Amino acid sequence: MAEQKVINALGREAAYQLANVTKTAPQFGAITPRWVSRFLDYKGLESGIYRVNKVVEGDTPLDVLCSQDPTRIEIPKGYVEYQTQPREYQSDSIATIVNVDTKIADLYSSPFDQASEQIALAIESLRERQESQLINNDDYGLLNNIAESQRIQTRNGRPTPDDLDELIAKVWKEPSFFLAHPRTIAAFQREATRRGVPPVTANLHGGTFILWRGIPLIPSDKLFVDGLKNPKGKGGKTNILLIRSGEAKRGVLGLYQSGLPNEQSRGLSVRFRGIDDNGVASYLLSLYCSAAILADDAIAVLEDVEVGEYYDYQ
């Protein structure tokens, strides 16, 4: 057996002590692209309240004159009634406090500032919670405010092209995007491919998305499968939304409080709370958000969608 040759030179472990290590900023695995916030139109509020005034349709029809008959000279009279108790949406508050030991920040803030990195990660966490609340909040969440007439069931559990066409029939006035869990989008791709109509793709808002009938399918893990963001099994039930966004389109709007003191970004305020006797600096992060559906036909949902069907394409 040959002897192992010993290299007469400085070793890696000792050399490591003199090396400058290239580091990343803290990596937070729970961060997602949050496409909902990029595709949804937003409205800034002055006082945290958004009132949706609607017309009472059908009770006072407004007739109009459309005739070339010279004997018809009287123009119909009437008016359009408004709701006397319209719905008001109030901003929801999502908040957290970040503590940073000033001794740690003083000693270990190169190359990354410790306070800034802590606040940045906290902001990411708040934004993730915001997207979840936009979809699932008991009061203003989109899933809980869809009209019964805009709720449909799948034909056989799987998300088929026919099912998505039914959604389009419900939101046919300028639909903006489908919203689904990533596993649901994968399930729809399997169904479309099986039928010989694989979806095309497009680049939008810096991302690549599949399209159905020209409408992008936007992924979000906040539209849960069996109540979970990351389901363990292959199967599970979930929903697919189709949304028309924009105030001018009488669609769905994200709401935020504008003009906040110490505003960091849309609807988000970061306030320094001071340093206590132990040298711990404290920062209050507050995010104000809500959502509003301006018309019933601005959103529809495909319910009880099964994501666990697979096929052998041989």
PyMOL commands that set and color helices and strands:
alter all, ss='L'
color gray80, all
select helices_A, chain A and resi 12-16+35-39+102-107+114-136+142-145+148-150+161-170+182-194+296-298
alter helices_A, ss='H'
color red, helices_A
select strands_A, chain A and resi 42-45+49-52+87-90+92-101+151-153+177-180+200-204+207-212+215-219+237-243+252-257+263-265+268-275+280-293+299-306
alter strands_A, ss='S'
color yellow, strands_A
deselect
rebuild
show_as cartoon
